[in-house]
Amino acid sequence: MGGATSKNRVQTANNAITDEKMEELKMMTSLTAAELQRVLVIFNKLDIFQTEQVDFSEILAHVDFIKNSPFGERMLEVYDLDCSRKLMLKEFAMLCSIFVPSCPREKKLKCR
């Protein structure tokens, strides 16, 4: 009422993002909506202080597909666009995207 609009939000464990942000992430990655939801849940579990970024050490300690890779730290460095040694949601989603079968081979080879 009264002209106020509310944006639809996708609720996750600790946080919510707008539908617009969800669409942006889907366009930037090869992730489906369901896969993005899982990425958001993982990211929010790692982002315990709700800073919207996760330190490399947290990812390396808790994300198995990165922790178990001999290239884990290097993968994080490639997707850390601002060289902060922390990944924001966008960077984390881009990293996770290369591991889904629907990701085109060219995108996997390009890395960003």
N, C-alpha and C positions, 0 to 999 in steps of 0.2 A: 504494500500500500504506500501511498505518499511518494511514489516515484523512486523509492530505493530499490536497487537491484542487488540480488545476491548471486555471486558466482558459484556454480557447482564446484564442489571440492572433492577430490579423491582422498579418502581417509586412509591413513596407514598407521602403523604401530604408535609412533610418537608425533606424527606431523600430518598435515594435509597439504595437497597441492591443487591448484586450480585445473580445470579441464583444459584451459589454454596451455598451461605448462605441460600437461600430459600429452597433448597433441604435438607440441614442440619436440618433446622427447621422442615420441613415436616417429616423427619426421626425420630426426637426426640419427636415429638408430634403426636397427632391423628387428626391434623387439615388438611383439604384439602387446596389446593392453594387459593381458594376463601375465606375460613375462615382465612387463614394466612394474606391475604390482609387486611381483616377487622381488625385483631389484630394489624397489622402494622399501619394502619390509626389511631386507638385508641392510640397506644403507642406514635406515633409521635405528636398527639395533646397534650398529656400529657407532652411530652419532649420539652417544649417550648424553652429551651435554647440549644437544640440539644447536650446534654451531653451524649446521648446514655444510660441514666439511668433515672428512675423516682422514686421520693421519695414516701414513703408509704403515706404521707399525701395527695399528689396529687391523688393517686389511690383511697384512701378511700373517698376523696371528690367528685370524678367525675365518678367512674366506678360503676354503679348501682348494678350489681350482687355481688360486694364485699361490697360496702357501706351498702347495705340492709341486709347483713348477720351478725348474731351475732358472727360469727367466722371470719369475714373479716380480721382483723389484724393478727390473727393466721395463716390464709391461706397465707398471704404475708410472714410471718416469715418462714413458711415451705419451700417456694420456693425461698427465699432469700439465695442463696447458699453461698455467702461470708459474710453474716450477716452485711451488710452495711446499712440496712433499706432503701435500694433503689433496684429496680429491673431493670436488664438489659433486653434487648429484649428477649433473650433466656429464662430467668426466667419467664418473663411475658407471653410468648407464652406457656411455659409448664403449667403455672397456668391456662390459658384460656382453654387449651386443655382438662382438666378434665371435663369441662362443656358441651362438645359436645357429642351428643348421640353415635357417632362412637367410642368414647374412650372406650377401653375394661375395664370391671369392675375391673380386677386385677390391671390395671394401676391407676385407680382412688383410689383404696385402698392403693396402694404403695406410692402414692403422689409424687414420683420423678422418 
